[in-house]
Amino acid sequence: MAKITFDIKESFGELSKAANGWTKELNLVSWNNREAKYDIRTWDEEHESMGKGITLDKEELIILKGILNNMEL
């Protein structure tokens, strides 16, 4: 199995922090030297290990932003 590589190009913010120190973050990440995409997932404190997450392209992020803006919270 090939090793997954990643490069966090930009960090936009931390959504939450677990008791074990892992944080859920929104970042712009390049996976396997591909074009960077918006990414929401958990990371360890050193950003060496990550949990499952979701990756969105710019158009998907714009749609998500619209959905969130229209939600009554």
C-alpha positions, -999 to 999 in steps of 0.1 A, spaced: 0 0 0 14 34 -10 20 60 17 -3 89 18 14 122 17 0 156 27 10 192 29 -12 217 49 -11 248 27 -32 270 49 -50 266 83 -83 284 87 -92 275 122 -98 249 149 -134 237 154 -129 217 186 -103 200 208 -106 166 224 -94 156 258 -66 136 241 -52 168 225 -65 160 189 -81 190 172 -108 191 145 -97 217 120 -105 234 86 -74 234 65 -64 237 28 -45 204 22 -27 189 -8 -30 151 -7 -4 131 -26 9 162 -44 -24 170 -59 -43 203 -61 -51 215 -25 -86 211 -13 -105 222 18 -104 196 45 -122 191 78 -107 163 100 -90 156 133 -53 159 137 -29 150 165 -9 178 181 21 175 158 0 171 126 16 138 119 -15 116 123 -50 123 112 -85 108 116 -112 104 91 -125 136 75 -141 152 46 -125 170 16 -142 196 -4 -133 215 -36 -140 252 -37 -175 248 -53 -186 223 -27 -173 246 1 -193 275 -14 -225 254 -14 -218 243 22 -214 279 32 -247 287 16 -264 259 34 -249 269 68 -259 306 62 -295 295 56 -297 273 87 -315 286 118 -292 277 147 
